[in-house]
């Protein structure tokens, strides 16, 4: 699993973050997770991010994490590559990265550390410590309290050959252009704002045609259709799906903080692939909101 393999995987196609299945008690449901991966894998995503943001990485324990990644790798071996989410405090992120490498994942997406603000020197030390703890590829996720500047990224790339990818979850166009101009093809780039379809065409114009889709978890056919519409500059299809589905979906998603994950679990339940409840502090959609989402999904036809 050398870093260039990961970079190549990120070079084209649609990526997605499978939900992590929990049972009614909120415990990891391995059987449901295997069935979910088996359902999603054939739809054509270039890679799946196990235990990523939509997979509620932030709510998983250190004891649960290795088994979740191993299950994903074993289930999808030979079908679709698995990239593992990792993050949190530096030492915990290292434990996750090493567990993912041991499990046979193709690399990691390094999610932000939590709560504590840090300057560029500290952020760089965090990323570098994780990179040097493994041999496979690392994608850094620019989001929330972890925002790396172009010069910081350039220095990190110089010292860490396995840092091969950059995912943007901020949406600062000026900063993204500056990073792309600074780093060029040294990195593979991934659009990663919540409900990335809304921003996909703009990011493609900036040189970032690849993005990760959360709705792939419950409307995989539509997610792939939208990706192909972006790739082929089919603006009629993009505008139709944005108007009829994605903008009403955003209105529902934005009602409560944390619904970016909750609404995806709700969608999976509606289409017959229930992943169980979200873990606190997230909250599930209310019954009326479930009905709104069900009606919205019905407009798309069979998936």
C-alpha positions in Angstrom: 0.0 0.0 0.0 2.5 2.6 -1.1 1.6 6.3 -0.9 1.5 6.7 -4.7 -1.3 4.1 -4.9 -3.4 6.3 -2.6 -2.6 9.4 -4.7 -3.7 7.5 -7.8 -6.9 6.4 -6.2 -7.7 10.0 -5.4 -7.0 11.1 -8.9 -10.5 10.5 -10.3 -13.9 9.2 -9.5 -16.4 9.6 -6.6 -15.4 8.8 -3.0 -17.7 8.3 -0.1 -17.9 7.7 3.7 -20.0 4.7 4.7 -22.1 5.0 7.8 -20.9 3.0 10.8 -23.7 0.7 11.9 -24.9 0.7 15.5 -27.5 -1.5 17.1 -30.4 -0.2 19.2 -28.1 0.1 22.2 -25.6 2.1 20.2 -23.0 -0.6 20.0 -21.1 -1.5 16.8 -23.2 -3.8 14.6 -20.7 -5.7 12.5 -23.2 -7.7 10.6 -25.1 -4.6 9.5 -21.8 -2.9 8.6 -20.7 -5.8 6.4 -24.1 -5.8 4.6 -23.8 -2.0 4.1 -20.4 -2.3 2.5 -21.5 -5.2 0.3 -24.5 -3.1 -0.9 -22.5 0.1 -1.7 -19.2 -1.4 -3.1 -20.5 -2.3 -6.6 -22.0 1.2 -7.3 -18.6 2.5 -8.6 -17.1 4.7 -5.9 -13.3 4.9 -6.4 -12.7 4.4 -2.6 -14.7 4.2 0.6 -13.6 6.0 3.8 -14.2 3.7 6.7 -14.8 5.4 10.1 -14.8 8.8 8.5 -16.9 11.8 9.4 -20.2 10.4 8.2 -19.1 7.2 9.8 -19.0 9.0 13.2 -15.2 8.6 13.8 -15.5 11.2 16.5 -17.8 9.0 18.6 -15.8 5.7 18.3 -13.6 4.3 21.0 -10.0 3.1 20.6 -11.2 -0.4 21.3 -13.8 -0.3 18.5 -11.8 1.4 15.8 -9.4 -1.5 14.7 -12.2 -3.9 14.3 -14.3 -1.5 12.2 -11.4 -0.9 9.9 -10.5 -4.6 9.6 -14.1 -5.4 8.8 -14.2 -2.8 6.0 -10.9 -4.0 4.5 -11.9 -7.7 4.7 -15.3 -7.0 3.2 -14.2 -4.8 0.3 -10.9 -6.5 -0.5 -10.5 -6.8 -4.3 -13.7 -4.7 -4.9 -13.0 -1.2 -3.7 -10.1 0.4 -1.8 -10.6 1.3 1.9 -9.1 4.5 3.3 -9.5 4.8 7.1 -10.4 7.9 9.0 -8.0 8.9 11.8 -7.8 11.9 14.0 -8.2 13.4 17.4 -5.2 13.9 19.8 -1.8 13.2 18.2 -1.1 10.0 20.0 -4.6 8.7 19.4 -4.4 9.6 15.7 -1.1 7.6 15.6 -2.7 4.6 17.2 -5.5 4.8 14.6 -3.1 5.2 11.7 -1.0 2.3 12.7 -4.1 0.1 13.3 -5.4 1.0 9.8 -2.0 0.2 8.2 -1.9 -3.2 10.1 -5.5 -3.9 8.8 -4.4 -3.4 5.2 -6.1 -0.1 4.5 -4.8 1.9 1.5 -4.1 5.0 3.7 -5.7 7.4 6.1 -7.7 10.6 6.0 -6.3 12.6 8.9 -9.3 14.4 10.4 -8.8 17.5 12.6 -7.7 17.3 16.2 -10.5 18.6 18.5 -11.3 21.7 20.6 -7.8 23.1 21.2 -6.7 25.9 18.8 -3.1 25.6 17.5 -0.7 27.6 15.4 0.9 26.5 12.2 3.9 25.1 14.0 1.8 22.9 16.3 -0.4 21.7 13.4 2.6 20.8 11.4 4.1 18.9 14.3 0.8 17.0 14.7 0.6 16.1 11.0 4.2 15.1 10.7 4.1 12.9 13.8 1.2 10.9 12.2 2.9 10.8 8.8 6.2 9.4 10.3 4.3 6.8 12.3 3.3 4.9 9.1 4.5 4.0 5.7 1.3 4.2 3.7 -0.3 7.4 2.3 -1.8 10.2 4.3 -4.5 12.7 3.2 -4.8 15.8 5.4 -8.3 17.2 6.0 -8.3 21.0 6.2 -11.3 21.8 8.4 -12.4 23.4 11.7 -9.5 23.9 14.0 -7.0 22.4 11.6 -6.3 24.8 8.8 -2.9 24.5 7.2 -1.5 27.3 5.1 0.4 26.8 1.8 3.9 27.3 3.2 3.1 24.9 6.0 1.9 22.3 3.6 4.9 22.7 1.3 7.3 22.2 4.2 5.4 19.1 5.4 5.4 17.7 1.9 9.1 18.2 1.6 9.8 16.3 4.8 7.0 13.6 4.5 6.8 11.9 1.1 3.8 9.9 2.2 1.7 13.0 2.6 0.0 12.8 -0.7 -3.5 14.2 -0.5 -5.3 17.4 0.6 -9.1 17.5 1.4 -10.8 20.8 1.8 -13.6 21.2 4.2 -13.4 24.9 4.7 -14.7 26.4 1.4 -12.3 29.4 1.4 -11.8 29.7 -2.4 -8.9 32.1 -2.1 -7.1 29.8 0.3 -7.8 26.8 -1.9 -6.5 28.5 -5.0 -3.4 29.5 -3.1 -2.8 25.9 -1.9 -3.3 24.5 -5.4 -1.0 27.1 -7.0 1.7 26.4 -4.3 1.5 22.6 -4.4 0.4 21.7 -7.9 0.4 18.0 -8.7 2.4 17.2 -5.5 -0.9 16.5 -3.9 -4.1 14.8 -5.0 -7.1 17.1 -4.1 -10.5 16.2 -2.7 -13.5 18.5 -2.2 -15.0 17.7 1.2 -17.5 20.3 2.2 -20.7 18.8 3.7 -23.1 17.9 0.8 -20.2 18.4 -1.6 -22.4 18.1 -4.7 -23.5 21.8 -4.1 -19.8 22.9 -4.6 -18.6 20.3 -7.1 -18.7 22.3 -10.3 -16.9 25.2 -8.6 -14.2 23.0 -7.2 -13.8 21.3 -10.6 -13.1 24.7 -12.1 -10.3 25.2 -9.6 -8.7 21.9 -10.6 -10.3 19.7 -7.9 -12.7 17.5 -9.8 -12.9 14.7 -7.2 -15.1 15.0 -4.2 -16.7 12.8 -1.5 -20.4 12.2 -1.3 -22.4 11.6 1.8 -25.7 11.0 0.0 -24.0 8.0 -1.7 -25.0 6.2 1.5 -28.7 6.2 0.6 -29.1 7.3 -3.0 -26.0 5.8 -4.6 -27.3 5.9 -8.2 -28.2 9.6 -7.9 -24.9 10.3 -6.4 -23.1 8.6 -9.3 -25.4 10.3 -11.8 -24.5 13.7 -10.3 -20.8 12.9 -10.3 -20.9 12.0 -14.0 -22.9 15.1 -14.8 -20.1 17.2 -13.2 -17.4 15.3 -14.9 -19.1 15.7 -18.3 -20.2 19.4 -17.8 -23.8 18.3 -18.0 -25.2 21.4 -16.4 -28.8 20.5 -17.2 -28.6 17.4 -15.0 -26.7 19.2 -12.3 -29.2 22.1 -12.1 -32.2 19.7 -12.1 -30.9 17.6 -9.2 -29.7 20.7 -7.3 -33.1 22.3 -7.6 -35.3 19.2 -7.1 -33.3 17.4 -4.4 -30.1 18.9 -3.1 -31.3 22.4 -2.2 -34.4 21.2 -0.3 -32.2 18.6 1.3 -29.9 21.3 2.5 -32.8 23.2 4.0 -33.7 20.2 6.1 -30.0 19.3 6.9 -29.3 22.9 8.2 -32.1 22.9 10.8 -30.1 21.4 13.6 -26.3 21.3 14.1 -25.0 17.8 13.5 -27.8 16.9 11.1 -25.1 16.5 8.3 -24.6 13.0 9.8 -28.0 12.4 11.2 -29.8 13.0 7.9 -27.6 10.5 6.1 -28.5 7.8 8.7 -32.1 8.8 8.3 -31.9 8.4 4.5 -30.3 5.0 4.9 -33.2 3.9 7.1 -35.8 5.2 4.7 -34.3 3.2 1.8 -34.2 0.0 3.8 -30.5 0.0 5.0 -30.9 1.1 8.6 -27.6 1.9 10.3 -29.1 2.4 13.7 -29.2 5.7 15.7 -26.5 8.3 15.9 -24.5 8.5 19.1 -24.7 11.5 21.4 -24.1 14.4 21.2 -25.7 14.0 17.8 -29.5 13.6 17.6 -31.7 11.8 15.1 -34.2 13.5 12.8 -37.7 14.0 14.3 -40.6 12.0 12.9 -41.9 14.9 10.8 -38.5 15.5 9.3 -38.2 11.8 8.5 -41.4 12.1 6.4 -40.1 15.2 4.6 -36.9 13.4 3.7 -38.9 10.3 2.6 -40.9 12.4 0.2 -37.8 14.0 -1.1 -36.1 10.7 -1.8 -39.2 9.4 -3.5 -38.9 12.0 -6.2 -35.6 10.5 -7.4 -37.0 7.1 -8.3 -35.3 3.7 -7.8 -31.7 3.6 -6.7 
